[in-house]
Amino acid sequence: MTKSDLILRLAEKYPHLLQRDIERIVNTVFDEISNALARNNRVELRGFGAFSVKKRDARQGRNPRTGESVSVSEKFVPFFKTGKQLRDRLNGIEGTSDE
Amino acid sequence: MTDTTVTRAQLAEAVYQEVGLSRNDSAQLVDVILEEVSQALIREEMVKLSSFGSFQVRSKGQRVGRNPKTGQEVPILPRKVLVFRASHVLKDKINRALGGTTSTPATGSV
């Protein structure tokens, strides 16, 4: 499923909404998550999962092809932890509505 | 810095500010979006959200685990796990904002 598939599905569900608005809504949701992560905030979506940012310290890396040593500077990586309810649903366990 | 947690409520508020829907409808839309993504993943479809990232379900085989407290061996049953891969756009946006290094020069649009 791509973002446009998602928008089409929502458009079928909400025929009274303009597709252009649905597009804006979908973009707003994921932009808002991105913006929160860019502020180093955590995003907790109950029943779905939680996004957070982890800091990776600077380290001395190695080019695996040449064996050459390179310095890798500090960086931040987005991280997602699946929520309990979604994890259960993926494994065919339905019913528990609380995290 | 990580003292704030964003929840569905803030996402709903952002939708409410962006489009002329009621607060209730905005909250419902946020739920429906996350539910559509969840259902696609339950169908084991990969979900690709451009400029954000992709979610994919992976099947893990059975393996022998160990209770770290007692040292006792316990079988870990086959299960499905969800993997999120952030897009370069998202990674770069975060690193640009927080002062880390970006994989691409800071010329592209976010």
N, CA and C atoms of all chains as a GROMACS GRO file, in nm:
protein
  627
    1MET      N    1   0.085  -0.119   0.000
    1MET     CA    2   0.000   0.000   0.000
    1MET      C    3   0.088   0.124   0.000
    2THR      N    4   0.063   0.212  -0.092
    2THR     CA    5   0.138   0.338  -0.097
    2THR      C    6   0.052   0.450  -0.039
    3LYS      N    7   0.110   0.567  -0.030
    3LYS     CA    8   0.034   0.680   0.023
    3LYS      C    9  -0.087   0.708  -0.066
    4SER      N   10  -0.070   0.696  -0.197
    4SER     CA   11  -0.185   0.723  -0.285
    4SER      C   12  -0.293   0.616  -0.271
    5ASP      N   13  -0.254   0.490  -0.248
    5ASP     CA   14  -0.353   0.385  -0.221
    5ASP      C   15  -0.432   0.419  -0.095
    6LEU      N   16  -0.360   0.464   0.005
    6LEU     CA   17  -0.423   0.500   0.132
    6LEU      C   18  -0.524   0.612   0.111
    7ILE      N   19  -0.483   0.712   0.032
    7ILE     CA   20  -0.572   0.826   0.004
    7ILE      C   21  -0.696   0.778  -0.071
    8LEU      N   22  -0.678   0.688  -0.167
    8LEU     CA   23  -0.793   0.637  -0.242
    8LEU      C   24  -0.891   0.560  -0.152
    9ARG      N   25  -0.835   0.480  -0.063
    9ARG     CA   26  -0.920   0.404   0.030
    9ARG      C   27  -1.004   0.497   0.117
   10LEU      N   28  -0.938   0.602   0.166
   10LEU     CA   29  -1.008   0.699   0.251
   10LEU      C   30  -1.114   0.774   0.171
   11ALA      N   31  -1.083   0.802   0.044
   11ALA     CA   32  -1.178   0.873  -0.042
   11ALA      C   33  -1.305   0.789  -0.062
   12GLU      N   34  -1.287   0.656  -0.070
   12GLU     CA   35  -1.404   0.568  -0.083
   12GLU      C   36  -1.486   0.569   0.044
   13LYS      N   37  -1.416   0.574   0.156
   13LYS     CA   38  -1.482   0.572   0.286
   13LYS      C   39  -1.554   0.703   0.317
   14TYR      N   40  -1.498   0.812   0.269
   14TYR     CA   41  -1.553   0.944   0.298
   14TYR      C   42  -1.585   1.015   0.167
   15PRO      N   43  -1.691   0.971   0.099
   15PRO     CA   44  -1.723   1.029  -0.033
   15PRO      C   45  -1.757   1.178  -0.025
   16HIS      N   46  -1.796   1.225   0.095
   16HIS     CA   47  -1.832   1.366   0.107
   16HIS      C   48  -1.710   1.456   0.119
   17LEU      N   49  -1.592   1.397   0.137
   17LEU     CA   50  -1.471   1.479   0.148
   17LEU      C   51  -1.403   1.490   0.011
   18LEU      N   52  -1.341   1.603  -0.013
   18LEU     CA   53  -1.265   1.621  -0.136
   18LEU      C   54  -1.136   1.541  -0.127
   19GLN      N   55  -1.101   1.479  -0.238
   19GLN     CA   56  -0.978   1.400  -0.236
   19GLN      C   57  -0.857   1.486  -0.202
   20ARG      N   58  -0.863   1.611  -0.246
   20ARG     CA   59  -0.754   1.703  -0.218
   20ARG      C   60  -0.739   1.723  -0.066
   21ASP      N   61  -0.853   1.730   0.004
   21ASP     CA   62  -0.849   1.746   0.149
   21ASP      C   63  -0.796   1.620   0.218
   22ILE      N   64  -0.838   1.505   0.167
   22ILE     CA   65  -0.790   1.379   0.225
   22ILE      C   66  -0.637   1.372   0.211
   23GLU      N   67  -0.590   1.414   0.095
   23GLU     CA   68  -0.447   1.417   0.073
   23GLU      C   69  -0.378   1.506   0.176
   24ARG      N   70  -0.438   1.622   0.199
   24ARG     CA   71  -0.380   1.714   0.297
   24ARG      C   72  -0.382   1.654   0.437
   25ILE      N   73  -0.490   1.583   0.468
   25ILE     CA   74  -0.503   1.522   0.601
   25ILE      C   75  -0.395   1.416   0.621
   26VAL      N   76  -0.380   1.328   0.521
   26VAL     CA   77  -0.279   1.222   0.532
   26VAL      C   78  -0.140   1.283   0.545
   27ASN      N   79  -0.110   1.384   0.462
   27ASN     CA   80   0.021   1.448   0.470
   27ASN      C   81   0.041   1.515   0.605
   28THR      N   82  -0.064   1.579   0.656
   28THR     CA   83  -0.054   1.647   0.785
   28THR      C   84  -0.016   1.548   0.895
   29VAL      N   85  -0.082   1.431   0.894
   29VAL     CA   86  -0.056   1.332   0.999
   29VAL      C   87   0.092   1.290   0.997
   30PHE      N   88   0.142   1.254   0.880
   30PHE     CA   89   0.280   1.204   0.877
   30PHE      C   90   0.382   1.317   0.887
   31ASP      N   91   0.347   1.437   0.839
   31ASP     CA   92   0.436   1.552   0.859
   31ASP      C   93   0.446   1.587   1.007
   32GLU      N   94   0.334   1.576   1.075
   32GLU     CA   95   0.330   1.609   1.217
   32GLU      C   96   0.419   1.513   1.296
   33ILE      N   97   0.414   1.385   1.259
   33ILE     CA   98   0.502   1.286   1.324
   33ILE      C   99   0.648   1.321   1.294
   34SER      N  100   0.676   1.352   1.166
   34SER     CA  101   0.813   1.388   1.127
   34SER      C  102   0.862   1.511   1.203
   35ASN      N  103   0.776   1.613   1.211
   35ASN     CA  104   0.814   1.736   1.280
   35ASN      C  105   0.842   1.711   1.427
   36ALA      N  106   0.760   1.625   1.488
   36ALA     CA  107   0.780   1.593   1.630
   36ALA      C  108   0.916   1.526   1.648
   37LEU      N  109   0.950   1.434   1.558
   37LEU     CA  110   1.078   1.364   1.568
   37LEU      C  111   1.193   1.461   1.546
   38ALA      N  112   1.173   1.558   1.458
   38ALA     CA  113   1.277   1.658   1.432
   38ALA      C  114   1.296   1.750   1.552
   39ARG      N  115   1.198   1.753   1.645
   39ARG     CA  116   1.213   1.826   1.771
   39ARG      C  117   1.264   1.733   1.880
   40ASN      N  118   1.298   1.610   1.841
   40ASN     CA  119   1.342   1.506   1.934
   40ASN      C  120   1.230   1.466   2.031
   41ASN      N  121   1.106   1.482   1.988
   41ASN     CA  122   0.992   1.439   2.069
   41ASN      C  123   0.961   1.294   2.036
   42ARG      N  124   0.894   1.232   2.129
   42ARG     CA  125   0.849   1.096   2.109
   42ARG      C  126   0.705   1.103   2.058
   43VAL      N  127   0.667   1.012   1.972
   43VAL     CA  128   0.529   1.009   1.922
   43VAL      C  129   0.469   0.874   1.960
   44GLU      N  130   0.368   0.879   2.045
   44GLU     CA  131   0.311   0.756   2.096
   44GLU      C  132   0.168   0.739   2.047
   45LEU      N  133   0.147   0.641   1.961
   45LEU     CA  134   0.014   0.620   1.904
   45LEU      C  135  -0.040   0.488   1.957
   46ARG      N  136  -0.119   0.500   2.061
   46ARG     CA  137  -0.171   0.383   2.130
   46ARG      C  138  -0.238   0.284   2.035
   47GLY      N  139  -0.204   0.159   2.049
   47GLY     CA  140  -0.263   0.056   1.964
   47GLY      C  141  -0.187   0.037   1.834
   48PHE      N  142  -0.102   0.134   1.801
   48PHE     CA  143  -0.025   0.127   1.676
   48PHE      C  144   0.124   0.109   1.706
   49GLY      N  145   0.180   0.207   1.773
   49GLY     CA  146   0.322   0.197   1.807
   49GLY      C  147   0.377   0.333   1.847
   50ALA      N  148   0.506   0.338   1.871
   50ALA     CA  149   0.569   0.462   1.914
   50ALA      C  150   0.694   0.490   1.832
   51PHE      N  151   0.705   0.617   1.790
   51PHE     CA  152   0.824   0.662   1.718
   51PHE      C  153   0.911   0.741   1.814
   52SER      N  154   1.041   0.721   1.804
   52SER     CA  155   1.132   0.801   1.884
   52SER      C  156   1.261   0.819   1.804
   53VAL      N  157   1.349   0.901   1.859
   53VAL     CA  158   1.476   0.927   1.792
   53VAL      C  159   1.587   0.875   1.881
   54LYS      N  160   1.678   0.798   1.824
   54LYS     CA  161   1.792   0.750   1.901
   54LYS      C  162   1.918   0.817   1.851
   55LYS      N  163   2.006   0.849   1.946
   55LYS     CA  164   2.131   0.914   1.909
   55LYS      C  165   2.240   0.810   1.891
   56ARG      N  166   2.309   0.820   1.781
   56ARG     CA  167   2.423   0.732   1.757
   56ARG      C  168   2.548   0.816   1.771
   57ASP      N  169   2.634   0.779   1.864
   57ASP     CA  170   2.756   0.855   1.887
   57ASP      C  171   2.850   0.846   1.767
   58ALA      N  172   2.936   0.944   1.759
   58ALA     CA  173   3.040   0.941   1.656
   58ALA      C  174   3.126   0.818   1.679
   59ARG      N  175   3.170   0.759   1.572
   59ARG     CA  176   3.254   0.639   1.588
   59ARG      C  177   3.353   0.630   1.472
   60GLN      N  178   3.450   0.545   1.494
   60GLN     CA  179   3.549   0.517   1.390
   60GLN      C  180   3.499   0.397   1.311
   61GLY      N  181   3.459   0.422   1.187
   61GLY     CA  182   3.408   0.312   1.105
   61GLY      C  183   3.511   0.266   1.004
   62ARG      N  184   3.471   0.170   0.925
   62ARG     CA  185   3.564   0.116   0.826
   62ARG      C  186   3.489   0.092   0.696
   63ASN      N  187   3.547   0.129   0.588
   63ASN     CA  188   3.488   0.099   0.459
   63ASN      C  189   3.506  -0.051   0.435
   64PRO      N  190   3.393  -0.124   0.431
   64PRO     CA  191   3.405  -0.269   0.424
   64PRO      C  192   3.472  -0.318   0.295
   65ARG      N  193   3.469  -0.236   0.192
   65ARG     CA  194   3.528  -0.280   0.066
   65ARG      C  195   3.680  -0.260   0.066
   66THR      N  196   3.722  -0.141   0.112
   66THR     CA  197   3.864  -0.110   0.105
   66THR      C  198   3.936  -0.132   0.238
   67GLY      N  199   3.860  -0.146   0.346
   67GLY     CA  200   3.922  -0.162   0.477
   67GLY      C  201   3.974  -0.032   0.533
   68GLU      N  202   3.951   0.075   0.458
   68GLU     CA  203   3.996   0.208   0.498
   68GLU      C  204   3.917   0.256   0.620
   69SER      N  205   3.987   0.318   0.713
   69SER     CA  206   3.921   0.368   0.833
   69SER      C  207   3.859   0.505   0.806
   70VAL      N  208   3.733   0.523   0.843
   70VAL     CA  209   3.668   0.653   0.824
   70VAL      C  210   3.601   0.694   0.954
   71SER      N  211   3.597   0.824   0.979
   71SER     CA  212   3.527   0.867   1.100
   71SER      C  213   3.383   0.898   1.066
   72VAL      N  214   3.294   0.837   1.143
   72VAL     CA  215   3.150   0.859   1.124
   72VAL      C  216   3.106   0.953   1.235
   73SER      N  217   3.050   1.067   1.200
   73SER     CA  218   3.013   1.161   1.305
   73SER      C  219   2.877   1.125   1.365
   74GLU      N  220   2.850   1.190   1.475
   74GLU     CA  221   2.727   1.167   1.550
   74GLU      C  222   2.604   1.181   1.462
   75LYS      N  223   2.508   1.093   1.479
   75LYS     CA  224   2.384   1.111   1.403
   75LYS      C  225   2.263   1.062   1.481
   76PHE      N  226   2.148   1.099   1.432
   76PHE     CA  227   2.022   1.063   1.498
   76PHE      C  228   1.943   0.973   1.405
   77VAL      N  229   1.889   0.866   1.459
   77VAL     CA  230   1.810   0.776   1.376
   77VAL      C  231   1.670   0.759   1.432
   78PRO      N  232   1.569   0.769   1.345
   78PRO     CA  233   1.432   0.746   1.389
   78PRO      C  234   1.412   0.598   1.418
   79PHE      N  235   1.331   0.571   1.519
   79PHE     CA  236   1.310   0.434   1.564
   79PHE      C  237   1.161   0.412   1.588
   80PHE      N  238   1.113   0.294   1.552
   80PHE     CA  239   0.971   0.263   1.572
   80PHE      C  240   0.957   0.135   1.653
   81LYS      N  241   0.875   0.141   1.755
   81LYS     CA  242   0.846   0.020   1.832
   81LYS      C  243   0.698  -0.012   1.815
   82THR      N  244   0.670  -0.130   1.767
   82THR     CA  245   0.531  -0.170   1.742
   82THR      C  246   0.453  -0.176   1.873
   83GLY      N  247   0.331  -0.126   1.871
   83GLY     CA  248   0.245  -0.131   1.989
   83GLY      C  249   0.199  -0.273   2.015
   84LYS      N  250   0.163  -0.298   2.140
   84LYS     CA  251   0.125  -0.434   2.178
   84LYS      C  252   0.004  -0.482   2.099
   85GLN      N  253  -0.095  -0.394   2.086
   85GLN     CA  254  -0.218  -0.436   2.018
   85GLN      C  255  -0.191  -0.472   1.872
   86LEU      N  256  -0.112  -0.390   1.803
   86LEU     CA  257  -0.083  -0.419   1.662
   86LEU      C  258   0.002  -0.545   1.650
   87ARG      N  259   0.098  -0.561   1.742
   87ARG     CA  260   0.183  -0.681   1.741
   87ARG      C  261   0.095  -0.806   1.755
   88ASP      N  262  -0.001  -0.799   1.847
   88ASP     CA  263  -0.093  -0.912   1.866
   88ASP      C  264  -0.177  -0.936   1.741
   89ARG      N  265  -0.225  -0.829   1.682
   89ARG     CA  266  -0.310  -0.844   1.563
   89ARG      C  267  -0.230  -0.904   1.446
   90LEU      N  268  -0.106  -0.866   1.434
   90LEU     CA  269  -0.022  -0.923   1.328
   90LEU      C  270  -0.005  -1.073   1.346
   91ASN      N  271  -0.015  -1.115   1.472
   91ASN     CA  272   0.004  -1.256   1.502
   91ASN      C  273  -0.128  -1.329   1.524
   92GLY      N  274  -0.236  -1.268   1.475
   92GLY     CA  275  -0.366  -1.332   1.480
   92GLY      C  276  -0.430  -1.337   1.617
   93ILE      N  277  -0.380  -1.253   1.707
   93ILE     CA  278  -0.442  -1.247   1.840
   93ILE      C  279  -0.527  -1.121   1.845
   94GLU      N  280  -0.658  -1.137   1.848
   94GLU     CA  281  -0.747  -1.021   1.848
   94GLU      C  282  -0.806  -1.002   1.988
   95GLY      N  283  -0.863  -0.888   2.009
   95GLY     CA  284  -0.947  -0.871   2.127
   95GLY      C  285  -0.895  -0.776   2.232
   96THR      N  286  -0.764  -0.778   2.264
   96THR     CA  287  -0.717  -0.689   2.368
   96THR      C  288  -0.711  -0.548   2.313
   97SER      N  289  -0.787  -0.458   2.371
   97SER     CA  290  -0.794  -0.324   2.316
   97SER      C  291  -0.698  -0.229   2.384
   98ASP      N  292  -0.648  -0.267   2.501
   98ASP     CA  293  -0.558  -0.177   2.571
   98ASP      C  294  -0.413  -0.216   2.552
   99GLU      N  295  -0.326  -0.118   2.562
   99GLU     CA  296  -0.183  -0.144   2.548
   99GLU      C  297  -0.132  -0.209   2.674
  100MET      N  298   1.534   1.740   2.628
  100MET     CA  299   1.478   1.772   2.497
  100MET      C  300   1.361   1.678   2.467
  101THR      N  301   1.377   1.552   2.511
  101THR     CA  302   1.270   1.454   2.484
  101THR      C  303   1.169   1.457   2.597
  102ASP      N  304   1.120   1.575   2.632
  102ASP     CA  305   1.027   1.579   2.744
  102ASP      C  306   0.883   1.584   2.697
  103THR      N  307   0.863   1.590   2.567
  103THR     CA  308   0.727   1.597   2.516
  103THR      C  309   0.693   1.471   2.439
  104THR      N  310   0.574   1.424   2.462
  104THR     CA  311   0.526   1.310   2.384
  104THR      C  312   0.405   1.353   2.303
  105VAL      N  313   0.413   1.330   2.174
  105VAL     CA  314   0.303   1.362   2.085
  105VAL      C  315   0.212   1.240   2.077
  106THR      N  316   0.083   1.263   2.087
  106THR     CA  317  -0.012   1.152   2.081
  106THR      C  318  -0.114   1.176   1.970
  107ARG      N  319  -0.209   1.084   1.961
  107ARG     CA  320  -0.316   1.098   1.862
  107ARG      C  321  -0.386   1.234   1.874
  108ALA      N  322  -0.398   1.282   1.999
  108ALA     CA  323  -0.469   1.409   2.021
  108ALA      C  324  -0.403   1.524   1.946
  109GLN      N  325  -0.269   1.530   1.950
  109GLN     CA  326  -0.198   1.638   1.880
  109GLN      C  327  -0.208   1.622   1.728
  110LEU      N  328  -0.207   1.496   1.683
  110LEU     CA  329  -0.222   1.474   1.538
  110LEU      C  330  -0.361   1.520   1.494
  111ALA      N  331  -0.462   1.488   1.575
  111ALA     CA  332  -0.599   1.529   1.544
  111ALA      C  333  -0.609   1.682   1.542
  112GLU      N  334  -0.542   1.746   1.637
  112GLU     CA  335  -0.544   1.892   1.644
  112GLU      C  336  -0.480   1.953   1.518
  113ALA      N  337  -0.371   1.892   1.473
  113ALA     CA  338  -0.304   1.941   1.352
  113ALA      C  339  -0.396   1.927   1.231
  114VAL      N  340  -0.467   1.815   1.222
  114VAL     CA  341  -0.562   1.794   1.112
  114VAL      C  342  -0.674   1.897   1.121
  115TYR      N  343  -0.720   1.921   1.242
  115TYR     CA  344  -0.826   2.018   1.265
  115TYR      C  345  -0.783   2.158   1.219
  116GLN      N  346  -0.659   2.196   1.249
  116GLN     CA  347  -0.607   2.327   1.209
  116GLN      C  348  -0.589   2.338   1.058
  117GLU      N  349  -0.560   2.225   0.996
  117GLU     CA  350  -0.523   2.225   0.854
  117GLU      C  351  -0.644   2.226   0.762
  118VAL      N  352  -0.745   2.146   0.796
  118VAL     CA  353  -0.862   2.132   0.711
  118VAL      C  354  -0.985   2.177   0.790
  119GLY      N  355  -1.087   2.217   0.721
  119GLY     CA  356  -1.206   2.268   0.789
  119GLY      C  357  -1.301   2.161   0.842
  120LEU      N  358  -1.245   2.061   0.912
  120LEU     CA  359  -1.330   1.957   0.969
  120LEU      C  360  -1.352   1.984   1.117
  121SER      N  361  -1.453   1.920   1.174
  121SER     CA  362  -1.474   1.935   1.317
  121SER      C  363  -1.363   1.862   1.393
  122ARG      N  364  -1.351   1.891   1.521
  122ARG     CA  365  -1.249   1.823   1.602
  122ARG      C  366  -1.276   1.673   1.605
  123ASN      N  367  -1.405   1.637   1.616
  123ASN     CA  368  -1.442   1.496   1.619
  123ASN      C  369  -1.402   1.423   1.492
  124ASP      N  370  -1.439   1.484   1.378
  124ASP     CA  371  -1.405   1.423   1.249
  124ASP      C  372  -1.254   1.413   1.230
  125SER      N  373  -1.183   1.516   1.275
  125SER     CA  374  -1.037   1.516   1.262
  125SER      C  375  -0.977   1.400   1.341
  126ALA      N  376  -1.027   1.381   1.462
  126ALA     CA  377  -0.977   1.271   1.546
  126ALA      C  378  -1.010   1.137   1.482
  127GLN      N  379  -1.130   1.130   1.426
  127GLN     CA  380  -1.170   1.004   1.362
  127GLN      C  381  -1.081   0.973   1.242
  128LEU      N  382  -1.050   1.076   1.162
  128LEU     CA  383  -0.964   1.056   1.044
  128LEU      C  384  -0.828   1.003   1.084
  129VAL      N  385  -0.772   1.057   1.192
  129VAL     CA  386  -0.640   1.009   1.239
  129VAL      C  387  -0.650   0.861   1.274
  130ASP      N  388  -0.755   0.824   1.345
  130ASP     CA  389  -0.775   0.683   1.381
  130ASP      C  390  -0.789   0.595   1.257
  131VAL      N  391  -0.869   0.643   1.161
  131VAL     CA  392  -0.894   0.564   1.041
  131VAL      C  393  -0.765   0.546   0.958
  132ILE      N  394  -0.684   0.651   0.952
  132ILE     CA  395  -0.557   0.640   0.879
  132ILE      C  396  -0.469   0.532   0.942
  133LEU      N  397  -0.455   0.538   1.074
  133LEU     CA  398  -0.370   0.439   1.142
  133LEU      C  399  -0.431   0.299   1.130
  134GLU      N  400  -0.564   0.292   1.129
  134GLU     CA  401  -0.630   0.162   1.117
  134GLU      C  402  -0.612   0.105   0.976
  135GLU      N  403  -0.619   0.189   0.874
  135GLU     CA  404  -0.597   0.142   0.736
  135GLU      C  405  -0.455   0.089   0.720
  136VAL      N  406  -0.359   0.162   0.777
  136VAL     CA  407  -0.219   0.116   0.771
  136VAL      C  408  -0.207  -0.018   0.844
  137SER      N  409  -0.268  -0.028   0.962
  137SER     CA  410  -0.262  -0.152   1.040
  137SER      C  411  -0.321  -0.269   0.962
  138GLN      N  412  -0.437  -0.245   0.900
  138GLN     CA  413  -0.504  -0.354   0.829
  138GLN      C  414  -0.422  -0.400   0.708
  139ALA      N  415  -0.358  -0.306   0.639
  139ALA     CA  416  -0.273  -0.345   0.527
  139ALA      C  417  -0.159  -0.432   0.577
  140LEU      N  418  -0.103  -0.396   0.692
  140LEU     CA  419   0.008  -0.474   0.749
  140LEU      C  420  -0.040  -0.612   0.793
  141ILE      N  421  -0.161  -0.618   0.848
  141ILE     CA  422  -0.217  -0.747   0.888
  141ILE      C  423  -0.238  -0.836   0.765
  142ARG      N  424  -0.272  -0.774   0.651
  142ARG     CA  425  -0.280  -0.850   0.524
  142ARG      C  426  -0.140  -0.880   0.469
  143GLU      N  427  -0.038  -0.838   0.544
  143GLU     CA  428   0.103  -0.855   0.508
  143GLU      C  429   0.144  -0.779   0.384
  144GLU      N  430   0.076  -0.668   0.361
  144GLU     CA  431   0.118  -0.579   0.253
  144GLU      C  432   0.226  -0.487   0.310
  145MET      N  433   0.318  -0.450   0.226
  145MET     CA  434   0.416  -0.350   0.267
  145MET      C  435   0.347  -0.214   0.256
  146VAL      N  436   0.371  -0.127   0.351
  146VAL     CA  437   0.312   0.007   0.345
  146VAL      C  438   0.424   0.108   0.322
  147LYS      N  439   0.415   0.177   0.208
  147LYS     CA  440   0.519   0.273   0.171
  147LYS      C  441   0.462   0.413   0.171
  148LEU      N  442   0.512   0.495   0.260
  148LEU     CA  443   0.463   0.633   0.268
  148LEU      C  444   0.577   0.725   0.225
  149SER      N  445   0.566   0.776   0.104
  149SER     CA  446   0.676   0.853   0.046
  149SER      C  447   0.712   0.970   0.135
  150SER      N  448   0.838   0.997   0.145
  150SER     CA  449   0.902   1.100   0.226
  150SER      C  450   0.887   1.076   0.377
  151PHE      N  451   0.823   0.967   0.416
  151PHE     CA  452   0.815   0.932   0.558
  151PHE      C  453   0.893   0.803   0.585
  152GLY      N  454   0.846   0.693   0.527
  152GLY     CA  455   0.915   0.567   0.547
  152GLY      C  456   0.828   0.451   0.508
  153SER      N  457   0.875   0.331   0.534
  153SER     CA  458   0.795   0.214   0.497
  153SER      C  459   0.787   0.116   0.614
  154PHE      N  460   0.674   0.047   0.618
  154PHE     CA  461   0.650  -0.055   0.720
  154PHE      C  462   0.640  -0.189   0.649
  155GLN      N  463   0.703  -0.290   0.707
  155GLN     CA  464   0.697  -0.422   0.647
  155GLN      C  465   0.688  -0.528   0.755
  156VAL      N  466   0.607  -0.630   0.730
  156VAL     CA  467   0.594  -0.740   0.825
  156VAL      C  468   0.693  -0.848   0.786
  157ARG      N  469   0.769  -0.893   0.883
  157ARG     CA  470   0.865  -1.002   0.859
  157ARG      C  471   0.826  -1.121   0.945
  158SER      N  472   0.841  -1.241   0.889
  158SER     CA  473   0.813  -1.362   0.965
  158SER      C  474   0.942  -1.414   1.026
  159LYS      N  475   0.936  -1.437   1.156
  159LYS     CA  476   1.053  -1.489   1.226
  159LYS      C  477   1.031  -1.636   1.254
  160GLY      N  478   1.132  -1.715   1.232
  160GLY     CA  479   1.121  -1.858   1.260
  160GLY      C  480   1.136  -1.888   1.407
  161GLN      N  481   1.107  -2.012   1.443
  161GLN     CA  482   1.122  -2.051   1.582
  161GLN      C  483   1.270  -2.057   1.619
  162ARG      N  484   1.302  -2.017   1.741
  162ARG     CA  485   1.440  -2.030   1.788
  162ARG      C  486   1.438  -2.054   1.937
  163VAL      N  487   1.552  -2.096   1.988
  163VAL     CA  488   1.560  -2.122   2.132
  163VAL      C  489   1.606  -1.997   2.203
  164GLY      N  490   1.527  -1.953   2.298
  164GLY     CA  491   1.564  -1.838   2.377
  164GLY      C  492   1.599  -1.884   2.518
  165ARG      N  493   1.631  -1.787   2.601
  165ARG     CA  494   1.670  -1.820   2.737
  165ARG      C  495   1.611  -1.716   2.831
  166ASN      N  496   1.552  -1.763   2.937
  166ASN     CA  497   1.505  -1.670   3.038
  166ASN      C  498   1.628  -1.609   3.105
  167PRO      N  499   1.649  -1.477   3.087
  167PRO     CA  500   1.774  -1.418   3.136
  167PRO      C  501   1.786  -1.426   3.288
  168LYS      N  502   1.674  -1.437   3.356
  168LYS     CA  503   1.679  -1.441   3.502
  168LYS      C  504   1.717  -1.580   3.552
  169THR      N  505   1.654  -1.683   3.493
  169THR     CA  506   1.675  -1.819   3.544
  169THR      C  507   1.773  -1.898   3.458
  170GLY      N  508   1.803  -1.847   3.337
  170GLY     CA  509   1.893  -1.921   3.250
  170GLY      C  510   1.827  -2.038   3.182
  171GLN      N  511   1.698  -2.056   3.208
  171GLN     CA  512   1.626  -2.170   3.152
  171GLN      C  513   1.598  -2.151   3.002
  172GLU      N  514   1.615  -2.255   2.925
  172GLU     CA  515   1.589  -2.248   2.781
  172GLU      C  516   1.439  -2.252   2.756
  173VAL      N  517   1.392  -2.162   2.672
  173VAL     CA  518   1.251  -2.163   2.634
  173VAL      C  519   1.240  -2.144   2.483
  174PRO      N  520   1.151  -2.220   2.420
  174PRO     CA  521   1.137  -2.201   2.275
  174PRO      C  522   1.064  -2.070   2.246
  175ILE      N  523   1.116  -1.994   2.150
  175ILE     CA  524   1.046  -1.874   2.105
  175ILE      C  525   0.973  -1.914   1.977
  176LEU      N  526   0.843  -1.906   1.981
  176LEU     CA  527   0.761  -1.955   1.870
  176LEU      C  528   0.776  -1.866   1.747
  177PRO      N  529   0.748  -1.921   1.628
  177PRO     CA  530   0.750  -1.838   1.507
  177PRO      C  531   0.653  -1.723   1.524
  178ARG      N  532   0.691  -1.606   1.478
  178ARG     CA  533   0.602  -1.491   1.496
  178ARG      C  534   0.629  -1.388   1.388
  179LYS      N  535   0.537  -1.294   1.380
  179LYS     CA  536   0.551  -1.186   1.282
  179LYS      C  537   0.594  -1.059   1.355
  180VAL      N  538   0.689  -0.991   1.296
  180VAL     CA  539   0.731  -0.864   1.355
  180VAL      C  540   0.720  -0.754   1.250
  181LEU      N  541   0.700  -0.633   1.299
  181LEU     CA  542   0.685  -0.518   1.210
  181LEU      C  543   0.814  -0.438   1.210
  182VAL      N  544   0.861  -0.408   1.091
  182VAL     CA  545   0.984  -0.332   1.079
  182VAL      C  546   0.954  -0.199   1.011
  183PHE      N  547   1.002  -0.091   1.069
  183PHE     CA  548   0.987   0.041   1.008
  183PHE      C  549   1.121   0.088   0.956
  184ARG      N  550   1.122   0.133   0.831
  184ARG     CA  551   1.244   0.193   0.775
  184ARG      C  552   1.213   0.337   0.741
  185ALA      N  553   1.281   0.428   0.807
  185ALA     CA  554   1.257   0.569   0.779
  185ALA      C  555   1.316   0.605   0.643
  186SER      N  556   1.250   0.695   0.572
  186SER     CA  557   1.301   0.740   0.443
  186SER      C  558   1.420   0.832   0.465
  187HIS      N  559   1.497   0.853   0.360
  187HIS     CA  560   1.610   0.944   0.370
  187HIS      C  561   1.564   1.086   0.400
  188VAL      N  562   1.448   1.119   0.344
  188VAL     CA  563   1.394   1.254   0.368
  188VAL      C  564   1.374   1.275   0.518
  189LEU      N  565   1.316   1.174   0.585
  189LEU     CA  566   1.290   1.186   0.729
  189LEU      C  567   1.420   1.186   0.809
  190LYS      N  568   1.511   1.095   0.774
  190LYS     CA  569   1.639   1.088   0.845
  190LYS      C  570   1.714   1.220   0.833
  191ASP      N  571   1.716   1.275   0.711
  191ASP     CA  572   1.789   1.399   0.688
  191ASP      C  573   1.724   1.515   0.762
  192LYS      N  574   1.592   1.515   0.762
  192LYS     CA  575   1.518   1.622   0.830
  192LYS      C  576   1.554   1.623   0.979
  193ILE      N  577   1.554   1.503   1.040
  193ILE     CA  578   1.584   1.491   1.183
  193ILE      C  579   1.728   1.535   1.211
  194ASN      N  580   1.821   1.488   1.128
  194ASN     CA  581   1.962   1.521   1.152
  194ASN      C  582   1.992   1.668   1.128
  195ARG      N  583   1.922   1.727   1.033
  195ARG     CA  584   1.941   1.869   1.006
  195ARG      C  585   1.891   1.949   1.126
  196ALA      N  586   1.779   1.903   1.184
  196ALA     CA  587   1.720   1.977   1.295
  196ALA      C  588   1.799   1.957   1.424
  197LEU      N  589   1.853   1.837   1.445
  197LEU     CA  590   1.916   1.807   1.573
  197LEU      C  591   2.068   1.817   1.569
  198GLY      N  592   2.121   1.852   1.453
  198GLY     CA  593   2.264   1.876   1.445
  198GLY      C  594   2.348   1.753   1.418
  199GLY      N  595   2.287   1.647   1.371
  199GLY     CA  596   2.365   1.530   1.331
  199GLY      C  597   2.411   1.547   1.188
  200THR      N  598   2.476   1.448   1.135
  200THR     CA  599   2.520   1.457   0.997
  200THR      C  600   2.415   1.396   0.905
  201THR      N  601   2.403   1.451   0.789
  201THR     CA  602   2.307   1.399   0.693
  201THR      C  603   2.380   1.319   0.588
  202SER      N  604   2.308   1.223   0.529
  202SER     CA  605   2.371   1.138   0.430
  202SER      C  606   2.384   1.210   0.296
  203THR      N  607   2.300   1.312   0.278
  203THR     CA  608   2.306   1.387   0.153
  203THR      C  609   2.335   1.533   0.186
  204PRO      N  610   2.400   1.604   0.094
  204PRO     CA  611   2.428   1.745   0.119
  204PRO      C  612   2.299   1.823   0.147
  205ALA      N  613   2.310   1.926   0.228
  205ALA     CA  614   2.191   1.998   0.272
  205ALA      C  615   2.136   2.092   0.166
  206THR      N  616   2.121   2.044   0.046
  206THR     CA  617   2.069   2.128  -0.060
  206THR      C  618   1.927   2.091  -0.099
  207GLY      N  619   1.894   1.963  -0.088
  207GLY     CA  620   1.762   1.916  -0.130
  207GLY      C  621   1.651   1.974  -0.046
  208SER      N  622   1.530   1.965  -0.098
  208SER     CA  623   1.415   2.012  -0.023
  208SER      C  624   1.373   1.902   0.074
  209VAL      N  625   1.307   1.943   0.183
  209VAL     CA  626   1.268   1.846   0.285
  209VAL      C  627   1.127   1.795   0.262
   0.00000   0.00000   0.00000
